[in-house]
Amino acid sequence: MSRSPLSPANGSDTASPKPPSTDVVAPSAAPADALIIVPVRGFVLFPGIVMPLTLGRPGSVAAAQQALREGRPIGLLMQRDPEQEEPLAADLHRIGVVANILRLVTASDGTHLICQGQSRFGIDDILSEHPYITARVHLIEEPDVRSAEIDARFLSLQARAREAFELLPQVPSELLAAVQNAQSPAALTDLVATYMVDSAREKQEILESVDLTVRMDKVARLLAQRIEVLRLSQEIGRRTQVSLDARQREVLLREQMAAIQRELGEGGDKAREITELGEAIATAQMPPEVERAARKELARLERMADAAAEYGMIRTYLDWLIELPWTLPTETPIDIRDARRILDEDHFGLDKVKQRIIEYLAVRKLAPQGKAPILCFVGPPGVGKTSLGQSIARAMHRSFVRLSLGGLHDEAEIRGHRRTYLGALPGNIIQGIRKAGARNCVMMLDEIDKMGAGIQGDPSAALLEVLDPEQNAAFRDNYLGVPFDLSHVVFITTANLLDAVPTPLRDRMEVITLSGYTDAEKAQIARRYLVRRQIEANGLTPEQAEIDDDALADIIRSYTKEAGVRGLEREIGRALRHVATDIAEGSIAKARIRASDLLRLLGRPRFEDEVAMRVSVPGVATGLAWTPVGGDILFVEAARAPGNGKLILTGQLGEVMRESVQAALTLVKGRAAELGIDAALFPKSDIHVHVPAGATPKDGPSAGVAIFVALVSSLTGQTVRSDTAMTGEISLRGLVLPVGGIKEKVVAAARAGLKRVMLPARNRRDYDEIPADARDRLEFIWLERVDDAISASIEPAAEPAREVSGAAA
């Protein structure tokens, strides 16, 4: 049964007292040597003190009724956690007070007791916990020790107690008389603790202090603090009396004005609304500058007629100010081990990326007030950039909000619209913080590379202030018109291409690159996450459907061609939907998808096996390419035909790639003698260079080595090894220059089933970035000059061509 929170002023055992049920069966009598225990929250009774107590929990009511029925005392024990609804014996303090029930009254709001404390007791053994707690206890006798030190403490405590009670506005004369006439130091100490100590925790510490000297010292110290507070309160009251009188006069006048408006039949709802807004502004804990602006707008609203056009605009503005989280919530310390567990649980692979995130979280833990870098995850679609941000939020125990910046072209979407415009709203940043409900949320700015500038401004320029830790502590949204502190927001951005991000914005972020997954990594991700997710999404259970490892491997190899795993998940979902249809029709009860079933479920393979495309014919070399969605292999084909020395380029090659072909041909002509090529062939031959997949534009200098090797192979009649792929830019001096995208290209080579890759020697620095699975499957050949490429890739011809003079070097 749900209970509404209620905290009686005189102490209670529950947050929601309820009358005891009239049909409760009385429990059996407790053992004669047992004490019936009643748990209480936030309430401590001292020996010799008479206090009221309200009971609401059924077990506590039954315990009190049973004790009254048997004419026995009860034991009052305070629970350690005041929020706990049904405490057990282990949840209670071990020392309490034996109390006699003087009176018990049952009312609609609970059962009310009048109790008198008798003596302290300690728990020896718990006998039972149902229907109420009973325990074997020992009484703690009050030490009857009088000495000069105790008498001195007694007189001092008596004098300070009189002083404290005189500072209170209203004190019963009986209480003053009890303090004045007290004869026992222990009784005086418990009396002062009852009425002058507010904290239940401190009262419990005093109750547990058996040594009288220690107990009196604790009460004296707390009493001295209370006297200082009372004196300071009186001094502040005297100083502010004049201003209070002025405010009281203002309140009185406003009440009179409201009464007049009510008599006239107008302004009642508005006055209530203004009062509620004023109270909300007072409790919103705004910075002084913001609160002044809010109070100013509230005064304008109060003077304005309800039907005014600007009334609704001001009211909406005040609602935004009130609902924004101006104060920082209590932060949960970051647990680095738990963060590792969360990252490993949510993502497979990405070891270096996860290590960088752990380093980021460690720095945030050790220097929470420091200016942390803005992380930017760059990588192809579907590799887990957005989910990494969600994992960071989980590890930091903060709320997560995602803003998509794709297609954004209005600067006001970041900074907000000015309030002079109809329908104005704050920008996406402030809206996201309001949605998150915390000023220290984790905010992901997704697709930051897809923003565009328009006639409304450049949103990337507006982000410069947002993502600058030196400036965003006073971010000013155009709608709010007051500064808002963004320095505690953890900003994370994502992009597919870093080239599209403006340089000033890129300079404010630390780039973390995520490359595509290998086939082995995709298989692990599918097995751990995707299959289970798609089984649940299609209404199936793991007992009804499963997919073989061979089937997953075929889906990865023949039905998808991507760096991420989104397409793979879609294909898994397609296959499982066929199974769901069969199960829903009742034709089968369980299905196991094998590789042989894919043709029926998914149709014919959409991607050819790249291994089958590699043929050992002269003039064909395998190159490596980088694309926005990961690495890929490409084939460079060169052929010679009778002509007049023209160079023909096809395959939709870009300007840079065309220049690479011209450089490679010039290099071949200059080294014709060394390569065993008859120089007389060039004037009477046309050279044709073609890169298949002509519908796809291609550009970049990294195919220089592959073009050079293909030309040499075509002109010498020797074949290029079909298990070898290559990349690298060439110069006219025959040097192999470094290129980018090594990690993605090598992963593509491993995925295509190649055995060897030839890379520029100056790209050795990128070797550690290559996944271990790809490194283990490939042989790496490092190229300093084009001669190294020829010797490592060209196979001797079975039969020399007639036009060729000499053997290939």
LINVEN-V392100 format. One record per pair of residues at least 24 apart in sequence whose C-alpha atoms are under 8 Angstrom apart, sorted by sequence separation. I is the first residue (numbers start at 1). J is the second residue. D is the distance in Angstrom with one decimal. If there is no record, write none. Layout:
i,j,d
I,J,D
I,J,D
This chain:
i,j,d
74,98,5.8
75,99,6.1
96,120,5.8
97,121,5.8
274,298,7.4
294,318,6.5
467,491,7.3
703,727,5.7
704,728,5.9
705,729,6.2
725,749,7.0
736,760,5.8
738,762,5.5
739,763,7.3
742,766,6.7
743,767,7.8
746,770,7.2
747,771,7.6
750,774,5.6
754,778,7.3
755,779,6.2
756,780,6.0
757,781,6.2
758,782,5.9
759,783,5.9
760,784,6.4
38,63,6.6
73,98,6.5
74,99,5.5
95,120,7.0
96,121,5.6
197,222,6.9
336,361,7.2
403,428,7.3
702,727,5.6
703,728,6.1
704,729,4.8
705,730,6.2
736,761,7.8
737,762,7.1
738,763,5.6
756,781,7.4
758,783,6.7
13,39,6.2
14,40,7.3
37,63,7.3
38,64,7.4
73,99,5.6
74,100,6.5
95,121,5.7
96,122,6.6
186,212,6.8
189,215,7.5
193,219,6.3
197,223,7.4
336,362,6.7
523,549,7.7
526,552,7.7
575,601,5.6
702,728,4.6
703,729,6.5
704,730,5.4
743,769,6.3
13,40,3.9
14,41,6.8
36,63,6.5
73,100,4.7
74,101,7.6
95,122,4.6
189,216,6.0
192,219,7.4
196,223,6.7
274,301,8.0
294,321,7.4
334,361,7.3
574,601,7.6
575,602,6.4
701,728,7.5
702,729,4.7
743,770,5.0
747,774,6.0
750,777,6.7
12,40,6.1
13,41,5.0
72,100,7.4
73,101,6.6
94,122,5.8
95,123,6.6
274,302,6.7
334,362,7.9
574,602,7.1
661,689,7.8
701,729,5.4
742,770,7.8
743,771,7.7
746,774,7.0
750,778,6.8
11,40,7.8
12,41,6.1
94,123,5.6
403,432,7.3
523,552,6.6
725,754,7.3
11,41,7.3
12,42,7.3
158,188,7.5
186,216,8.0
189,219,6.8
196,226,7.4
402,432,7.6
523,553,6.6
724,754,6.2
11,42,6.4
12,43,6.9
36,67,6.9
45,76,7.6
154,185,5.6
161,192,6.8
271,302,8.0
334,365,5.8
401,432,6.3
545,576,7.6
571,602,7.6
705,736,7.4
723,754,4.9
724,755,6.2
725,756,6.5
726,757,5.5
727,758,6.5
728,759,6.3
758,789,7.3
11,43,5.1
44,76,7.9
157,189,7.8
270,302,8.0
333,365,6.9
401,433,7.8
723,755,5.3
724,756,4.7
725,757,4.9
726,758,4.5
727,759,5.7
728,760,5.7
10,43,7.9
44,77,7.9
68,101,6.9
523,556,7.7
723,756,6.2
724,757,5.6
725,758,6.3
726,759,6.1
727,760,7.3
44,78,6.8
151,185,7.7
154,188,7.9
401,435,7.5
519,553,7.6
522,556,7.5
545,579,7.3
724,758,7.4
27,62,7.7
43,78,6.6
150,185,7.5
357,392,7.8
361,396,7.8
401,436,6.1
534,569,7.5
538,573,7.6
20,56,7.4
26,62,7.3
38,74,6.8
40,76,6.7
42,78,6.9
270,306,7.6
400,436,6.6
17,54,7.5
18,55,8.0
19,56,6.6
29,66,7.2
36,73,7.6
37,74,5.9
38,75,6.0
39,76,6.1
40,77,6.1
41,78,5.5
42,79,7.9
89,126,7.4
347,384,7.7
399,436,5.9
519,556,6.8
645,682,5.7
675,712,7.6
702,739,6.0
17,55,6.2
18,56,4.8
20,58,6.2
35,73,7.5
36,74,5.2
37,75,4.6
38,76,5.2
39,77,5.1
40,78,4.8
41,79,5.6
284,322,5.8
399,437,7.9
519,557,7.7
531,569,7.6
534,572,7.1
535,573,7.8
538,576,7.1
645,683,4.6
648,686,7.3
650,688,7.9
653,691,7.9
677,715,6.6
701,739,8.0
17,56,3.5
18,57,7.1
27,66,7.4
35,74,6.3
36,75,6.0
37,76,6.0
38,77,6.4
39,78,5.7
40,79,6.1
41,80,8.0
284,323,7.7
287,326,7.5
399,438,7.2
530,569,5.9
534,573,5.5
538,577,6.5
644,683,5.6
645,684,5.7
646,685,7.3
647,686,6.0
648,687,6.1
649,688,6.0
650,689,6.5
651,690,5.5
677,716,6.3
16,56,6.5
17,57,6.5
26,66,7.4
35,75,6.4
37,77,6.9
39,79,6.2
41,81,7.8
42,82,6.5
89,129,7.1
286,326,5.7
401,441,7.3
403,443,7.4
405,445,6.5
406,446,7.3
464,504,7.5
468,508,6.4
540,580,6.8
643,683,7.8
644,684,4.7
645,685,5.0
646,686,4.8
647,687,5.0
648,688,4.6
649,689,5.1
650,690,4.9
651,691,4.9
664,704,6.6
668,708,7.2
676,716,7.1
10,51,7.7
11,52,7.7
12,53,5.9
13,54,6.9
14,55,6.8
20,61,6.7
29,70,7.8
41,82,5.2
88,129,7.1
277,318,7.9
281,322,6.0
284,325,7.9
285,326,6.5
286,327,7.6
346,387,7.9
347,388,7.9
400,441,5.9
401,442,6.4
402,443,5.8
403,444,6.1
404,445,6.0
405,446,5.8
406,447,5.3
464,505,5.9
467,508,6.6
531,572,6.8
535,576,6.9
539,580,7.4
554,595,6.6
643,684,5.2
644,685,5.5
645,686,4.8
646,687,6.3
647,688,6.0
648,689,6.2
649,690,6.0
650,691,6.7
651,692,5.9
657,698,7.5
660,701,6.0
664,705,7.9
667,708,7.9
675,716,7.9
10,52,6.2
11,53,5.6
12,54,4.8
13,55,5.5
14,56,5.7
280,322,6.6
284,326,7.2
285,327,6.7
398,440,7.2
399,441,5.1
400,442,4.9
401,443,5.0
402,444,4.7
403,445,5.0
404,446,4.7
405,447,5.6
406,448,6.7
408,450,7.5
409,451,6.1
460,502,7.4
463,505,7.5
467,509,7.9
526,568,7.9
530,572,7.8
534,576,7.4
538,580,6.8
551,593,6.9
642,684,6.1
643,685,4.3
644,686,6.1
645,687,7.1
647,689,7.7
651,693,6.7
652,694,5.7
657,699,5.1
10,53,6.1
11,54,6.5
12,55,5.8
13,56,6.6
14,57,6.1
398,441,5.5
399,442,6.2
400,443,6.0
401,444,6.4
402,445,6.2
403,446,6.0
404,447,6.3
405,448,5.7
406,449,7.6
407,450,5.8
408,451,4.9
409,452,4.7
410,453,7.1
522,565,6.8
526,569,7.5
551,594,5.2
552,595,7.7
555,598,7.9
642,685,4.4
643,686,4.8
651,694,4.1
652,695,7.0
654,697,6.9
656,699,5.9
657,700,5.3
660,703,7.4
661,704,6.9
664,707,6.5
665,708,7.1
668,711,7.5
10,54,7.5
12,56,7.6
13,57,7.0
89,133,7.0
142,186,7.6
398,442,6.5
400,444,7.8
402,446,6.9
404,448,8.0
406,450,4.8
407,451,5.2
408,452,6.0
409,453,5.0
410,454,6.7
412,456,7.7
461,505,7.7
464,508,7.8
548,592,7.2
550,594,6.9
551,595,4.0
641,685,5.5
642,686,6.0
650,694,7.4
651,695,7.3
652,696,6.8
653,697,6.1
654,698,5.7
655,699,6.9
656,700,5.4
657,701,5.6
660,704,5.5
664,708,5.0
668,712,7.0
343,388,7.7
346,391,7.1
405,450,6.8
406,451,5.5
407,452,6.4
409,454,5.5
410,455,7.9
411,456,6.2
412,457,8.0
414,459,6.5
448,493,6.5
449,494,7.9
450,495,7.9
460,505,7.1
544,589,6.6
545,590,5.9
546,591,6.7
547,592,5.7
548,593,6.1
550,595,5.7
551,596,7.7
640,685,6.3
641,686,5.3
651,696,7.7
652,697,5.2
653,698,5.0
654,699,4.4
656,701,6.0
8,54,7.4
405,451,6.1
410,456,5.0
411,457,5.0
413,459,7.4
439,485,7.9
440,486,8.0
443,489,6.8
445,491,7.3
447,493,7.4
448,494,6.1
449,495,5.3
516,562,7.8
517,563,5.8
544,590,4.4
545,591,5.0
546,592,5.0
547,593,4.7
548,594,5.4
559,605,5.4
560,606,7.6
561,607,7.4
640,686,5.8
641,687,6.7
651,697,7.6
652,698,6.3
653,699,5.8
654,700,7.3
657,703,7.4
661,707,6.4
665,711,7.3
13,60,7.6
409,456,7.2
410,457,5.7
411,458,5.3
412,459,7.6
415,462,6.8
430,477,7.6
439,486,7.2
441,488,7.7
442,489,6.0
443,490,6.0
444,491,5.9
445,492,6.1
446,493,5.7
447,494,5.4
448,495,5.5
449,496,7.0
516,563,4.1
517,564,6.3
543,590,7.2
544,591,6.2
545,592,5.8
546,593,6.2
547,594,6.5
548,595,7.3
551,598,7.2
558,605,5.2
559,606,5.4
560,607,7.2
640,687,4.8
641,688,7.9
651,698,7.8
657,704,8.0
660,707,7.8
661,708,7.7
664,711,7.9
736,783,6.4
737,784,8.0
39,87,7.6
343,391,6.2
393,441,7.8
409,457,7.1
410,458,6.5
411,459,4.2
414,462,6.4
440,488,4.8
441,489,5.3
442,490,4.7
443,491,5.0
444,492,4.7
445,493,4.6
446,494,5.0
447,495,4.9
449,497,6.5
515,563,7.4
516,564,5.8
545,593,7.6
558,606,6.3
559,607,6.1
639,687,6.0
640,688,6.3
736,784,5.5
342,391,6.5
343,392,7.9
393,442,5.7
409,458,6.5
410,459,5.8
411,460,7.8
414,463,7.1
439,488,6.5
440,489,4.5
441,490,6.3
442,491,6.1
443,492,6.2
444,493,5.6
445,494,6.5
446,495,7.0
447,496,7.2
449,498,6.8
558,607,5.2
638,687,7.1
639,688,5.3
735,784,6.2
736,785,5.1
47,97,6.8
61,111,6.8
392,442,7.9
409,459,6.1
411,461,7.9
427,477,6.9
439,489,6.3
440,490,6.8
442,492,7.5
444,494,7.6
449,499,8.0
450,500,7.4
557,607,7.8
558,608,6.7
638,688,5.7
639,689,6.6
735,785,4.4
736,786,6.2
46,97,6.7
47,98,7.9
408,459,7.1
411,462,6.2
426,477,6.6
449,500,5.3
558,609,7.0
638,689,4.5
734,785,5.5
735,786,6.3
45,97,6.6
47,99,7.9
342,394,7.5
426,478,7.1
427,479,7.8
449,501,5.0
557,609,7.6
637,689,5.7
638,690,6.4
734,786,5.4
39,92,7.2
339,392,7.7
342,395,6.6
389,442,7.7
426,479,5.1
448,501,7.1
636,689,7.2
637,690,5.2
734,787,7.7
56,110,5.2
425,479,6.2
426,480,6.8
636,690,6.2
637,691,6.1
55,110,5.9
56,111,6.5
339,394,8.0
389,444,6.6
424,479,7.1
636,691,5.0
637,692,8.0
54,110,6.4
55,111,5.1
339,395,4.7
635,691,6.0
636,692,7.5
730,786,7.5
54,111,5.7
55,112,6.3
338,395,6.9
339,396,7.8
634,691,7.3
635,692,6.6
54,112,4.5
55,113,7.7
386,444,7.6
634,692,7.5
53,112,5.8
54,113,6.2
157,216,7.9
164,223,7.6
419,478,7.8
52,112,7.0
53,113,5.1
167,227,7.7
335,395,7.4
386,446,7.4
418,478,5.1
419,479,5.5
52,113,5.6
53,114,6.4
334,395,6.9
335,396,8.0
415,476,7.6
416,477,5.8
417,478,5.7
418,479,4.8
52,114,4.5
53,115,7.2
161,223,7.4
164,226,7.5
168,230,7.5
334,396,5.5
415,477,4.9
416,478,5.2
417,479,5.4
51,114,5.9
52,115,6.2
150,213,6.7
153,216,7.2
157,220,6.2
160,223,7.4
164,227,5.6
167,230,6.4
333,396,7.6
334,397,7.7
415,478,5.7
416,479,5.4
50,114,7.0
51,115,5.6
153,217,8.0
160,224,7.6
163,227,7.8
167,231,7.3
332,396,7.4
415,479,7.8
50,115,5.6
51,116,6.6
332,397,6.4
564,629,7.8
667,732,5.8
50,116,4.3
164,230,7.8
331,397,7.9
563,629,5.6
664,730,7.4
666,732,7.5
667,733,7.8
49,116,5.6
50,117,6.5
562,629,6.3
563,630,4.9
663,730,7.8
667,734,7.1
15,83,7.8
48,116,6.3
49,117,5.4
142,210,7.6
143,211,7.6
562,630,6.9
563,631,7.4
663,731,7.2
664,732,7.7
47,116,7.4
48,117,5.0
62,131,7.7
63,132,5.8
143,212,7.2
638,707,7.8
660,729,7.9
663,732,6.4
724,793,7.0
15,85,7.6
47,117,4.1
48,118,5.8
62,132,7.2
63,133,7.9
140,210,7.9
636,706,6.6
637,707,8.0
660,730,7.7
14,85,6.9
46,117,5.7
47,118,4.7
48,119,7.8
59,130,8.0
636,707,6.2
45,117,6.2
46,118,7.9
47,119,5.0
59,131,6.0
60,132,6.8
638,710,5.7
639,711,7.6
721,793,5.5
46,119,7.7
47,120,6.9
59,132,5.3
637,710,6.3
638,711,5.6
720,793,5.5
721,794,6.3
46,120,7.9
636,710,6.5
640,714,7.0
720,794,4.6
721,795,6.4
639,714,5.8
640,715,7.1
719,794,5.9
720,795,5.9
638,714,6.0
639,715,7.9
718,794,6.5
719,795,5.5
625,702,7.6
718,795,6.1
719,796,7.2
625,703,7.6
708,786,8.0
718,796,5.8
719,797,6.7
624,703,7.3
718,797,4.5
623,703,6.3
709,789,7.3
717,797,6.5
718,798,8.0
705,786,7.0
709,790,6.4
713,794,7.0
623,706,5.4
717,800,6.9
622,706,6.5
705,789,7.4
709,793,7.9
716,800,7.9
717,801,5.9
621,706,5.7
709,794,7.7
716,801,6.9
20,106,7.8
621,707,7.4
19,106,6.8
120,207,7.7
717,804,7.9
19,107,6.4
621,709,6.6
716,804,5.9
19,108,5.4
621,710,5.1
715,804,7.4
18,108,7.0
19,109,5.9
20,110,7.0
619,709,8.0
620,710,5.3
718,808,7.7
18,109,5.5
19,110,4.3
20,111,7.3
619,710,4.6
716,807,7.9
17,109,6.1
18,110,4.7
19,111,6.3
618,710,7.7
619,711,6.1
633,725,7.8
716,808,6.7
17,110,5.1
18,111,7.8
34,127,7.7
374,467,6.9
619,712,7.4
620,713,7.3
17,111,7.9
38,132,7.8
619,713,4.7
620,714,7.6
37,132,7.3
38,133,7.2
618,713,5.2
619,714,3.9
36,132,7.5
37,133,5.3
373,469,8.0
618,714,5.1
619,715,7.6
36,133,6.2
37,134,5.6
372,469,7.7
36,134,4.6
37,135,7.0
371,469,6.0
619,717,7.5
35,134,5.5
36,135,6.7
618,717,5.4
619,718,7.8
620,719,7.5
621,720,6.0
34,134,6.0
35,135,5.4
618,718,5.4
619,719,6.8
620,720,6.7
622,722,7.4
34,135,5.3
35,136,6.2
617,718,7.9
618,719,4.3
619,720,7.6
621,722,7.7
624,725,6.5
34,136,4.9
35,137,7.0
617,719,5.4
618,720,6.8
622,724,6.8
623,725,5.3
624,726,6.1
625,727,7.8
33,136,6.7
34,137,7.3
389,492,6.8
616,719,5.8
617,720,7.4
622,725,4.8
623,726,5.0
624,727,5.6
27,131,7.1
30,134,7.2
616,720,6.6
621,725,7.4
622,726,6.5
623,727,5.9
616,721,6.8
313,419,7.8
616,722,5.8
615,722,6.3
325,433,7.7
386,494,7.3
614,722,5.7
324,433,7.5
325,434,6.9
329,438,6.9
385,494,6.5
614,723,8.0
324,434,5.4
328,438,7.1
329,439,7.7
631,741,7.7
96,207,7.4
323,434,7.0
328,439,5.9
329,440,7.7
95,207,7.7
96,208,7.9
325,437,6.0
327,439,7.1
328,440,6.8
632,744,7.8
633,745,7.5
95,208,6.2
324,437,7.3
325,438,5.6
326,439,6.9
516,629,7.7
631,744,4.5
632,745,6.2
325,439,5.8
516,630,5.6
630,744,5.7
631,745,4.6
377,492,7.7
381,496,6.7
515,630,6.8
516,631,7.6
626,741,5.9
630,745,7.7
631,746,7.6
633,748,6.5
371,487,7.8
374,490,7.6
375,491,7.1
376,492,5.9
377,493,6.2
378,494,5.8
379,495,6.6
380,496,5.2
631,747,6.9
632,748,5.1
633,749,6.7
374,491,5.8
375,492,5.1
376,493,4.6
377,494,4.7
378,495,4.8
379,496,4.9
380,497,7.9
631,748,5.1
632,749,7.4
374,492,6.0
375,493,6.3
376,494,5.4
377,495,6.3
378,496,5.4
379,497,7.1
626,744,6.6
630,748,7.8
374,493,7.6
376,495,7.3
378,497,6.6
626,745,6.1
633,752,7.7
378,498,6.8
625,745,6.1
624,745,5.6
624,746,7.9
681,803,7.7
624,748,7.8
624,749,7.4
678,803,6.7
78,204,7.9
677,803,7.9
678,804,5.8
677,804,5.3
678,805,5.8
676,804,6.4
677,805,5.8
385,514,7.8
676,805,5.3
677,806,7.2
676,806,4.5
383,514,7.0
497,628,6.7
675,806,7.9
676,807,5.4
383,515,7.4
496,628,6.8
675,807,7.2
676,808,5.3
376,509,6.0
378,511,6.8
383,516,6.5
675,808,5.0
676,809,7.2
374,508,6.9
375,509,5.7
376,510,5.8
377,511,6.1
378,512,6.1
379,513,5.8
380,514,7.5
383,517,7.4
674,808,7.8
675,809,5.3
373,508,7.8
374,509,4.8
375,510,5.0
376,511,4.8
377,512,5.0
378,513,4.8
379,514,4.7
380,515,6.9
674,809,6.7
373,509,6.5
374,510,5.9
375,511,6.2
376,512,5.9
377,513,5.9
378,514,5.9
379,515,5.7
380,516,6.8
373,510,6.4
375,512,7.0
377,514,6.8
379,516,7.6
48,187,7.2
47,187,7.8
611,752,6.3
49,191,7.2
610,752,5.9
611,753,6.4
47,190,7.2
609,752,7.8
611,754,7.7
46,190,6.0
46,191,7.7
46,194,7.1
45,194,7.6
44,200,6.5
43,200,6.1
42,200,5.3
326,484,8.0
42,201,7.8
44,203,6.5
321,480,7.5
353,512,6.9
44,204,6.5
353,513,7.7
46,207,7.0
353,514,7.3
317,480,7.4
350,514,7.4
349,521,7.0
348,521,7.5
348,524,7.5
348,525,6.3
347,525,7.9
383,563,7.0
384,564,7.9
382,563,7.3
383,564,4.4
381,563,7.3
382,564,4.1
383,565,6.6
380,563,6.4
381,564,5.9
382,565,5.4
380,564,6.8
382,566,5.3
381,566,7.9
293,482,7.9
290,482,6.1
289,482,7.6
290,483,7.7
515,743,7.1
516,744,6.4
515,744,6.0
518,747,6.0
517,747,7.5
518,748,7.7
516,747,7.5
518,750,7.5
519,751,6.1
518,751,6.3
380,628,5.9
381,629,6.4
379,628,7.9
380,629,4.5
379,629,7.7
380,630,6.1
520,773,7.7
518,773,7.7
518,774,7.4
